[in-house]
């Protein structure tokens, strides 16, 4: 399955890029994808995405992650990513990582 990841705001600054395509096997979870991204981009990425470095590592409250336009939550982190896409079996999961809006 192809996973297209879009980075926005400060997350794009941390990664140095705005998008990336990863390949993952069937049954891959969002947590596995985020762990791969943290291994690739370093601890600053992990601190922007996860609230804690100690398992079970809940998501940051100020970062929003959407999978196929659905807001990811701590409860959906360990569920298999949905397979969507052309009927030829090429699945694409769009994950948007963006900082939540803040006001003053």
C-alpha distances in whole Angstrom, upper triangle without the diagonal:
4,6,10,13,16,19,23,26,27,23,23,26,25,22,24,21,20,16,14,10,8,6,5,6,7,9,9,12,13,16,14,12,16,17,15,16,20,20,19,21,24,26,27,23,23,27,25,23,24,28,29,28,29,26,25,25,25,24,26,28,28,25,23,19,17,14,14,18,18,20,19,21,22,22,18,17,17,15,12,10,10,7,9,9,11,12,11,8,6,5,6,8,11,13,17,19,22,26,28,31,34,38,41
4,6,10,13,16,19,23,24,21,20,23,22,19,21,18,16,13,10,7,6,5,6,9,10,12,11,13,13,16,14,11,15,16,14,14,18,19,17,19,22,24,25,21,22,25,23,21,23,27,28,27,29,27,26,25,25,23,25,27,27,23,21,17,16,13,13,16,18,19,18,21,23,23,19,18,18,17,14,11,11,9,10,10,12,14,13,10,7,6,5,7,9,11,14,17,20,24,26,29,32,35,39
4,6,10,13,16,20,21,17,17,20,19,16,18,15,14,10,8,5,5,6,7,10,11,12,10,11,10,13,12,9,11,14,12,12,15,16,15,17,20,21,22,18,19,22,20,17,20,23,25,24,26,24,23,22,21,19,21,23,23,19,17,14,12,10,10,14,15,16,15,18,19,20,16,15,16,15,12,9,10,10,10,11,14,16,16,13,10,8,5,5,6,7,11,13,16,20,22,25,28,32,35
4,7,10,13,17,18,15,14,18,17,14,16,13,11,7,6,4,7,9,11,14,15,16,14,14,12,15,14,11,12,15,13,12,16,17,15,16,19,21,21,17,19,21,19,17,20,24,25,25,27,26,25,23,22,20,21,23,22,18,16,13,12,10,10,13,15,16,15,19,21,21,18,17,18,18,16,12,13,12,12,12,15,18,17,16,12,10,7,6,5,6,9,11,14,18,20,23,26,29,33
4,6,10,13,15,11,11,14,14,11,13,10,8,5,5,6,8,11,12,16,17,17,14,14,11,14,13,10,10,13,12,10,13,15,13,13,16,18,17,14,15,18,15,14,17,20,22,22,25,24,23,20,20,17,18,19,18,14,13,10,10,9,11,12,14,14,14,17,19,20,17,15,18,17,16,13,14,15,15,15,18,21,21,19,16,13,10,8,6,5,6,7,11,14,17,20,23,26,30
4,7,10,12,9,8,12,13,11,12,9,6,4,7,9,11,15,16,20,21,21,18,17,14,16,17,13,13,16,15,12,15,17,15,14,17,19,17,14,16,18,15,14,17,21,23,23,26,25,24,22,21,17,17,19,17,13,12,10,10,11,11,12,14,14,14,18,20,22,19,17,20,20,19,16,17,18,17,17,20,23,24,22,19,16,13,11,7,6,5,6,8,12,15,17,20,23,27
4,7,8,6,5,9,9,8,9,7,5,6,8,11,13,17,18,22,23,23,20,18,15,16,17,14,12,15,15,11,13,16,14,12,15,16,14,11,14,15,12,12,15,18,21,21,24,24,23,20,19,16,15,17,15,11,11,10,11,13,14,14,16,15,15,18,20,22,20,18,21,22,21,18,20,21,20,21,24,27,27,25,22,20,16,14,11,9,6,5,6,9,13,15,18,21,24
4,6,6,5,8,10,10,10,9,6,9,12,15,17,21,22,25,26,26,23,21,18,19,20,17,15,18,18,14,16,19,17,15,17,18,15,12,15,16,12,13,16,19,21,22,26,26,25,22,20,17,15,16,13,10,10,10,12,14,16,15,16,15,16,18,20,23,21,20,23,24,24,21,22,23,23,23,26,29,30,28,25,23,19,17,13,11,8,6,5,7,10,12,15,18,21
4,5,5,7,9,10,11,10,9,12,15,18,20,24,25,29,30,29,26,24,20,21,22,19,17,20,20,16,17,20,18,15,17,17,14,12,15,15,11,13,17,18,21,22,26,26,26,22,21,17,15,16,12,10,11,13,15,17,19,18,19,17,18,20,22,25,23,22,25,26,27,24,25,27,26,27,30,33,34,32,29,26,23,20,17,14,11,9,6,6,10,10,13,15,18
4,5,5,6,9,10,11,10,13,16,19,21,24,25,29,30,29,26,24,20,20,22,19,16,18,19,15,15,18,16,13,14,14,11,10,13,12,9,11,15,16,19,20,23,24,24,20,19,16,14,15,11,10,12,13,16,19,21,20,21,19,19,20,21,25,23,22,25,26,27,25,27,28,28,29,32,35,36,34,30,28,24,22,19,16,13,10,8,7,10,12,13,16,18
4,5,5,6,8,9,9,11,13,16,17,20,21,25,26,26,22,20,17,17,18,15,12,15,15,11,11,15,13,10,12,12,9,7,10,11,7,9,13,15,17,18,21,22,22,18,17,14,13,14,12,9,11,11,14,16,19,18,19,17,16,18,19,22,21,19,22,23,24,21,23,25,25,26,29,32,32,30,27,25,21,19,16,13,10,7,7,7,11,13,15,19,21
4,5,5,6,5,5,8,11,14,16,20,22,25,27,27,23,22,18,19,20,16,14,17,16,12,13,16,13,11,13,14,12,10,13,14,11,12,16,19,21,21,24,25,25,21,21,18,16,18,15,12,13,13,15,17,19,19,20,19,19,21,22,25,23,21,24,25,25,22,24,25,25,25,28,31,31,30,26,24,20,19,16,13,11,9,8,10,14,15,18,21,23
4,6,5,7,8,12,14,17,19,23,24,28,30,30,26,24,21,21,22,19,16,18,18,14,14,16,14,11,13,14,11,10,14,14,11,14,17,19,21,21,25,26,26,22,22,19,17,19,16,14,16,16,19,21,23,22,24,22,22,23,24,27,26,24,27,28,28,26,28,29,29,29,32,35,35,33,30,28,24,22,19,17,14,12,11,11,15,16,18,21,23
4,6,8,10,12,13,17,18,21,23,26,28,28,24,22,19,19,19,16,14,15,15,11,11,13,11,7,9,10,7,6,10,11,9,11,14,17,18,18,21,23,23,20,20,17,15,18,15,13,15,16,18,20,23,23,23,21,20,22,22,26,24,22,24,26,26,24,27,28,28,29,32,35,35,32,29,27,24,22,19,16,14,12,12,12,16,18,19,22,24
4,5,8,9,10,13,14,18,20,23,25,25,22,21,18,18,17,14,13,14,13,9,10,11,9,6,9,11,9,7,11,13,11,12,15,18,20,19,22,23,23,20,21,18,17,20,17,15,16,15,18,19,21,21,23,21,20,22,23,25,24,21,23,25,24,22,25,25,26,26,29,32,31,29,26,24,21,19,17,14,13,11,12,14,17,20,21,25,27
4,7,9,11,14,16,20,22,26,28,28,25,24,21,21,21,18,16,17,16,12,13,15,11,9,12,14,12,11,15,16,14,16,19,22,23,22,26,27,27,24,24,21,20,22,20,17,19,18,20,21,23,23,25,24,23,25,26,29,27,24,27,28,27,25,27,28,28,28,30,33,33,31,27,26,22,21,19,17,15,13,14,15,19,21,23,26,28
4,6,8,11,14,17,20,24,26,26,23,22,20,20,20,17,16,17,16,12,14,15,12,11,14,16,15,12,16,18,15,16,20,23,24,24,27,28,28,24,24,21,21,23,20,17,18,17,18,19,20,21,23,22,22,24,25,28,26,23,26,27,26,23,25,25,24,24,26,30,29,28,24,23,19,18,16,14,13,12,13,15,19,20,23,26,29
4,7,11,14,17,20,23,25,25,22,21,18,20,20,16,15,18,16,13,15,17,14,13,16,18,16,14,17,18,16,16,20,23,25,25,28,28,27,24,24,21,20,21,19,16,15,14,15,16,17,17,20,19,19,22,24,26,24,22,25,25,24,21,22,23,22,22,24,27,27,26,22,21,17,16,13,12,10,10,11,13,17,18,21,24,27
4,7,10,14,16,20,21,22,19,19,16,18,18,14,14,17,15,12,15,16,14,13,17,19,17,14,17,19,17,16,20,23,25,25,28,27,27,24,23,20,20,22,20,17,16,14,14,14,15,16,18,18,18,21,23,25,22,20,23,23,21,18,19,19,19,18,21,24,24,22,19,17,14,13,10,10,9,10,12,15,18,20,23,27,30
4,7,10,13,17,19,20,17,17,15,17,15,12,12,15,12,10,13,14,11,12,16,18,18,14,17,19,17,16,20,23,25,24,27,26,25,23,23,20,21,23,22,18,17,15,15,14,15,17,19,19,19,22,23,25,22,19,21,21,20,17,18,18,18,17,20,23,22,20,16,15,12,12,10,10,11,11,14,18,21,23,26,29,33
4,7,10,13,16,17,14,15,14,16,14,11,13,15,12,11,15,15,13,14,18,20,20,17,19,22,20,18,21,25,26,25,27,26,26,24,24,22,23,25,24,20,19,16,15,14,15,17,19,20,19,22,23,24,21,19,20,20,18,15,16,15,15,14,17,19,18,17,13,12,9,10,9,10,12,13,17,20,23,26,29,32,35
4,6,10,13,14,11,13,12,14,11,8,11,12,9,9,13,13,11,14,17,19,20,16,17,21,20,18,20,24,24,23,25,24,23,22,22,21,22,25,24,21,20,16,16,14,15,18,19,20,18,21,22,23,19,17,18,18,15,13,15,14,15,15,17,20,18,16,13,12,10,10,11,11,13,14,18,21,24,27,30,33,37
4,7,10,12,10,12,13,14,12,10,13,14,11,12,16,15,14,17,19,22,23,19,20,24,23,20,22,26,26,25,27,25,24,23,24,22,25,27,27,23,22,18,18,15,16,20,20,21,20,22,23,23,20,18,17,17,14,12,14,12,14,14,16,18,16,13,11,10,9,10,12,13,16,17,21,24,27,30,33,37,40
4,7,8,6,9,11,12,9,8,12,13,10,12,15,15,15,18,20,22,23,20,20,23,23,20,21,25,25,24,25,22,22,21,22,21,24,26,27,23,22,18,18,15,16,19,20,20,18,20,20,21,17,15,14,14,11,10,12,11,13,14,17,18,17,13,11,10,10,10,13,13,17,18,22,25,27,30,33,37,40
4,6,6,10,12,14,11,11,15,15,13,16,18,18,18,21,23,25,26,23,22,26,25,22,23,27,27,25,26,23,22,23,23,23,26,28,29,26,24,20,20,16,17,21,21,22,20,22,21,21,18,16,14,14,10,10,12,10,13,15,17,17,16,12,11,10,12,12,15,16,20,21,25,28,30,33,36,40,43
4,6,9,12,14,12,12,16,17,16,18,21,21,21,24,25,27,28,25,24,27,27,23,24,27,27,26,27,24,22,23,23,23,26,28,29,26,24,20,19,16,16,20,19,21,19,20,20,19,16,15,13,12,8,8,9,8,11,14,15,15,15,11,11,10,11,12,15,16,20,22,25,28,30,33,36,40,43
4,6,10,11,10,11,14,15,15,17,19,20,21,23,24,25,27,23,22,25,25,21,21,24,25,24,24,21,19,20,20,20,24,26,27,24,22,19,18,14,16,19,18,19,16,18,17,16,13,12,10,8,5,7,8,9,13,15,18,18,18,14,14,12,13,12,15,16,19,21,24,27,28,31,34,38,41
4,7,8,7,7,11,11,11,13,16,16,17,19,21,22,23,20,18,22,21,18,18,22,22,21,21,18,17,17,18,18,21,23,24,21,20,16,16,13,15,18,17,17,15,16,16,15,12,10,9,8,5,6,9,10,13,16,19,19,19,15,15,12,12,11,14,13,17,18,21,24,25,29,32,35,38
4,5,5,6,9,10,11,13,14,16,17,19,20,20,21,18,16,19,19,15,15,18,19,18,18,16,14,14,14,14,17,20,21,18,17,13,13,11,13,16,14,14,11,12,12,12,9,7,5,6,5,5,9,11,14,17,20,21,22,18,17,14,13,11,13,12,15,15,19,21,22,26,28,32,35
4,5,5,6,8,10,10,12,14,15,16,17,17,18,15,13,16,15,12,12,15,16,16,17,15,13,12,12,11,14,16,18,14,13,10,10,9,12,14,12,12,9,10,10,11,8,5,6,7,7,6,10,13,15,17,21,23,23,20,18,15,13,10,11,9,12,12,15,17,19,22,25,28,32
4,5,5,6,9,10,10,12,14,15,15,15,16,13,11,14,14,10,10,13,13,13,14,11,10,9,10,10,13,16,17,15,14,11,13,12,15,17,15,14,10,11,9,11,9,5,6,9,9,10,13,16,18,21,25,26,26,23,21,18,17,14,15,12,14,13,16,18,19,23,25,29,32
4,5,5,6,9,10,11,12,14,15,15,17,14,12,16,16,13,13,16,16,15,15,13,12,12,13,13,16,19,20,17,17,14,15,14,17,19,18,17,14,14,13,14,12,9,8,10,10,10,14,15,18,20,24,25,25,21,20,17,16,14,15,13,15,15,18,20,22,26,28,32,35
4,5,5,6,9,10,11,12,14,15,16,12,12,15,15,12,13,16,17,16,17,16,15,14,14,13,16,19,19,16,15,12,13,12,14,17,16,16,13,14,14,15,13,10,10,12,11,10,13,14,17,18,22,23,23,20,18,15,13,11,12,10,12,12,16,18,20,24,26,30,33
4,5,5,6,9,10,10,11,12,12,9,8,11,11,8,9,13,14,13,15,14,13,11,12,10,12,15,16,13,13,10,12,12,15,17,16,15,12,13,12,15,13,9,11,13,13,12,16,17,19,21,24,27,27,23,21,18,16,13,13,10,12,10,13,15,18,21,23,27,30
4,5,5,6,9,10,10,10,12,10,8,12,12,10,10,13,13,11,13,12,12,11,12,12,14,18,18,16,16,14,16,16,19,21,20,18,15,16,14,16,15,11,12,14,14,14,18,20,22,24,27,29,28,25,23,20,19,16,17,14,15,14,17,18,21,24,26,30,32
4,5,5,6,9,10,12,13,11,10,14,14,12,13,17,17,15,17,16,16,14,16,15,17,20,21,18,18,15,17,16,19,21,21,20,17,18,17,19,17,14,14,16,15,15,18,19,21,22,25,27,26,23,21,19,17,15,16,14,15,14,17,19,22,26,28,31,34
4,5,5,6,8,10,11,8,8,12,12,10,12,16,16,15,17,17,17,15,16,14,15,19,18,15,16,13,15,15,18,20,20,18,16,18,17,20,17,14,16,17,17,16,19,20,21,23,25,28,27,24,21,19,17,15,14,12,13,11,14,16,19,23,25,28,31
4,5,5,5,6,8,6,5,9,10,9,10,13,13,11,14,15,15,13,14,13,14,17,17,15,16,14,17,18,21,22,22,20,17,18,17,20,18,15,16,19,19,18,21,23,25,26,29,31,31,28,25,23,21,18,18,15,15,13,15,16,19,23,24,28,30
4,6,6,8,10,9,9,12,13,13,13,16,16,13,16,16,17,15,17,17,18,21,21,18,20,18,20,20,23,25,25,23,20,21,20,22,21,17,18,20,20,19,23,24,26,27,30,32,31,28,25,24,22,20,20,17,18,16,19,20,23,26,28,31,34
4,6,9,11,9,10,13,14,14,15,19,18,16,19,19,20,18,20,18,19,22,22,19,20,18,20,20,23,24,25,23,21,22,22,24,22,19,20,22,21,20,23,24,25,26,29,31,30,27,24,23,20,19,19,16,17,15,18,19,23,26,28,31,34
4,7,8,6,8,11,11,12,14,17,17,15,19,19,20,17,19,17,17,20,19,16,18,17,19,20,23,24,24,23,21,22,21,24,23,19,21,23,23,21,24,25,27,27,30,33,32,29,26,24,22,20,19,16,16,14,16,17,20,23,25,28,30
4,6,6,7,9,11,11,13,15,15,13,16,17,19,16,18,16,16,20,19,17,19,18,21,22,25,26,26,24,21,22,21,24,23,20,21,24,24,23,26,28,29,30,33,36,35,32,29,27,25,23,22,19,18,16,17,18,21,24,25,28,30
4,5,5,6,9,10,10,12,11,9,13,15,16,13,15,14,14,17,17,15,18,18,21,22,26,26,26,23,21,21,19,23,22,19,21,24,24,24,27,29,30,32,35,37,37,34,31,29,27,24,23,20,19,16,17,17,20,23,23,27,28
4,5,5,6,9,10,12,12,11,15,17,18,14,16,14,13,16,14,13,16,16,20,22,25,25,25,22,20,20,20,23,23,19,22,25,25,24,27,29,30,32,35,38,37,35,32,29,26,24,22,19,18,14,15,14,17,20,20,23,25
4,5,5,6,9,11,12,12,15,16,17,13,14,12,11,14,13,11,13,13,16,18,21,21,21,19,17,18,17,21,20,17,19,21,22,21,24,26,27,28,31,34,34,31,28,26,23,20,18,15,14,11,12,12,15,18,19,23,25
4,5,5,6,9,9,8,11,13,13,10,11,10,10,13,13,11,14,13,17,18,21,22,21,18,16,16,15,18,18,14,16,19,20,20,23,25,27,29,32,34,34,31,29,26,23,20,19,16,15,12,14,13,16,19,20,24,26
4,5,5,7,7,8,11,13,14,10,11,9,8,11,11,10,13,14,18,20,23,23,22,19,17,16,15,19,19,16,19,22,23,22,26,28,29,31,35,37,37,34,32,29,26,23,22,18,17,13,14,12,15,18,18,21,23
4,6,8,10,11,14,16,16,12,11,9,7,10,8,7,10,11,15,17,21,20,19,16,15,15,15,18,18,16,19,21,22,21,24,26,27,29,32,35,36,33,30,27,24,21,19,15,14,10,10,9,11,14,15,18,21
4,7,9,10,13,13,13,9,9,6,5,9,9,6,9,9,12,14,18,18,17,14,12,12,11,15,14,12,15,17,19,18,21,23,24,26,30,32,33,30,27,24,22,18,17,13,12,9,10,9,11,15,16,20,22
4,6,7,9,10,10,6,6,4,5,9,10,9,11,11,15,16,20,20,18,15,12,11,10,14,14,11,14,17,19,18,22,24,26,28,32,34,35,32,29,26,24,20,19,16,15,12,13,12,14,17,18,22,24
4,7,9,10,10,6,6,6,5,8,9,10,12,14,17,19,23,22,20,17,14,12,11,14,16,13,16,19,21,21,25,28,29,32,35,37,38,35,33,30,27,24,23,19,18,15,15,14,14,17,17,21,22
4,5,7,8,5,7,8,8,11,13,13,16,16,20,21,25,25,23,20,17,15,12,16,17,14,16,20,22,22,26,29,31,33,37,39,39,36,34,31,29,25,25,21,21,18,18,17,18,21,21,24,26
4,7,8,6,9,10,11,15,16,16,18,18,21,22,26,27,25,22,19,17,14,17,18,15,16,20,22,23,26,29,31,34,37,39,39,35,34,31,29,26,25,22,22,19,20,19,21,24,24,27,29
4,6,6,9,12,13,16,18,18,20,20,23,24,28,28,26,23,19,17,14,17,18,15,16,20,22,23,27,29,32,35,38,40,40,36,35,32,30,27,27,24,24,21,23,22,23,26,26,29,31
3,5,8,11,13,16,19,18,20,19,22,22,26,26,24,21,18,15,12,14,15,12,12,16,19,20,24,27,29,32,36,37,37,34,32,29,28,25,25,22,23,21,23,22,23,27,27,30,32
4,6,10,12,15,18,17,18,17,20,20,23,24,21,19,15,13,9,11,13,10,10,14,17,18,22,25,27,30,34,35,36,32,31,28,26,23,24,21,22,20,21,21,22,25,26,29,31
4,7,9,12,14,14,15,15,18,18,22,22,20,17,14,12,9,12,13,10,11,15,17,18,22,25,27,30,33,35,35,32,30,27,25,22,22,19,19,17,18,18,19,22,23,26,28
4,7,9,12,11,12,12,15,16,20,20,17,14,11,8,6,9,11,9,11,14,17,17,20,24,26,29,32,34,35,32,30,27,25,21,21,17,17,15,16,16,16,19,20,23,26
4,6,9,8,9,9,12,14,18,17,15,12,9,7,6,10,10,9,12,14,17,16,19,23,24,27,30,32,33,30,28,25,23,19,18,14,14,12,12,12,12,16,17,21,23
4,5,6,8,10,13,16,19,18,16,13,11,10,9,13,14,12,16,18,20,20,22,25,26,29,33,35,36,33,31,27,25,21,19,16,14,11,11,10,10,13,14,17,20
4,6,8,10,13,16,19,18,16,12,11,10,10,14,15,14,17,19,22,21,23,26,27,30,33,36,37,34,32,29,26,22,20,17,15,12,11,9,8,11,11,15,17
4,7,10,13,17,19,17,16,13,13,12,13,17,17,16,20,22,24,22,24,27,28,30,33,36,37,35,32,29,26,22,20,16,14,11,9,6,5,8,8,12,14
4,7,10,13,16,15,14,11,10,11,12,15,15,14,18,19,21,19,21,24,24,26,30,32,34,31,29,25,22,19,16,13,10,7,6,4,5,9,11,14,17
4,7,10,13,11,10,7,7,9,11,14,13,13,16,17,19,17,18,21,21,23,27,29,31,28,26,23,19,16,13,10,8,6,5,6,6,9,12,16,19
4,7,10,9,8,6,5,8,11,13,11,10,14,14,15,13,15,17,18,20,23,26,27,25,22,19,16,12,10,7,5,5,7,9,9,13,16,19,23
4,6,5,5,4,5,9,12,13,11,11,14,14,14,11,12,15,15,17,20,23,24,22,20,16,13,10,8,5,5,7,9,11,12,14,18,21,25
4,5,5,6,6,10,13,13,10,10,13,12,11,8,9,11,11,13,17,19,21,18,17,13,10,7,6,5,7,9,12,15,15,18,22,25,28
4,6,8,10,13,16,16,13,14,16,14,13,9,8,10,9,11,14,17,19,17,15,12,9,6,5,7,8,12,14,17,17,20,23,26,30
4,7,9,13,16,16,13,15,17,16,16,13,12,14,12,14,18,20,22,20,19,15,13,10,8,8,8,11,12,15,15,17,20,23,27
4,6,9,13,13,10,12,15,13,14,11,11,14,13,16,19,21,24,22,20,17,14,11,10,9,10,12,13,15,15,17,20,23,27
4,6,10,11,9,11,14,13,15,13,13,16,16,19,23,25,27,24,23,19,17,13,12,10,9,10,11,13,12,14,17,20,24
4,7,8,6,7,10,10,12,11,12,16,16,19,23,25,27,24,22,19,16,13,12,9,10,10,12,13,13,16,19,22,25
4,5,5,6,10,10,13,13,15,18,20,23,26,28,30,27,25,22,20,16,16,13,13,13,14,14,14,17,19,22,25
4,6,5,8,10,13,14,16,20,22,25,29,30,31,28,27,23,22,18,18,15,16,15,16,16,16,19,21,24,27
4,6,7,8,12,13,15,18,20,24,28,29,30,27,26,23,21,18,18,16,18,17,19,19,19,22,24,27,30
4,6,5,8,9,11,15,17,20,24,25,26,23,22,19,18,14,15,13,15,15,17,19,18,22,24,27,30
4,6,8,9,12,15,18,21,24,26,27,23,22,19,17,14,15,12,14,14,16,18,18,22,24,27,30
4,7,9,12,15,18,21,25,25,26,23,22,19,18,15,17,15,17,17,20,21,22,26,28,31,34
4,6,9,12,15,18,22,22,23,20,20,16,16,13,15,14,17,18,21,23,23,26,29,32,35
4,6,9,12,15,19,19,20,16,16,13,13,11,14,13,17,18,21,24,24,28,31,34,37
4,7,9,13,16,17,18,14,14,10,10,7,10,10,14,15,19,21,22,26,29,32,35
4,6,10,13,14,15,12,12,9,9,7,10,11,15,17,20,23,24,27,30,33,37
4,7,10,10,12,9,8,5,7,7,11,13,16,19,22,25,26,29,33,36,39
4,7,9,11,8,8,5,6,7,10,13,16,19,22,25,26,29,32,35,39
4,6,8,7,6,4,6,8,10,14,17,20,23,27,28,30,34,37,40
4,5,6,6,7,9,12,14,17,20,24,26,30,31,33,37,40,44
4,5,7,8,11,14,17,20,23,27,29,33,34,36,40,43,47
4,6,8,12,15,18,21,24,27,30,34,35,38,41,45,48
4,6,10,13,16,19,22,25,28,32,33,36,39,43,46
4,7,10,13,16,19,22,26,29,31,33,37,40,44
4,7,10,13,16,19,23,26,27,30,34,37,41
4,6,10,13,16,19,23,24,27,30,34,37
4,6,10,13,16,19,21,24,27,30,34
4,7,10,13,16,18,20,24,27,31
4,6,10,13,15,18,21,25,28
4,6,10,12,14,18,21,25
4,7,9,13,16,19,22
4,6,9,12,16,19
4,6,9,12,15
4,6,10,13
4,7,10
4,7
4
